[in-house]
Amino acid sequence: MTEPYKLTTKGNGWAIMARKGAGAATDAAWLSLGGFPSHMTAMRVYLALKMRVDR
């Protein structure tokens, strides 16, 4: 199973992307959940989302 969230760079900041739909990874559309100027803030939000899914 592929991850529902991913952390990417955008310009000088960071963005968290969420996979839209339950299709195969090749058919997935990624939506931006928001951008963060700080890597640490983006990582905290990403880990919180990941822990929520893993429960």
Residue pairs with C-beta under 8 A, 6 or more apart in sequence:
2 19
2 25
2 28
3 19
3 50
4 18
4 19
4 53
5 16
5 17
5 18
5 19
5 33
5 46
5 49
5 50
5 53
6 16
6 17
6 19
6 30
7 14
7 15
7 16
7 17
7 42
7 43
7 46
8 14
8 15
8 16
8 17
9 15
10 32
10 35
12 37
13 35
13 36
13 37
13 42
14 35
14 36
14 37
14 38
14 39
14 41
14 42
14 43
15 32
15 33
15 34
15 35
15 36
15 42
16 32
16 33
16 34
16 36
16 42
16 45
16 46
16 49
17 30
17 31
17 32
17 33
18 30
18 31
18 32
18 33
18 49
19 28
19 29
19 30
20 28
20 29
20 30
20 31
21 27
21 28
21 29
33 45
33 49
34 45
36 42
36 45
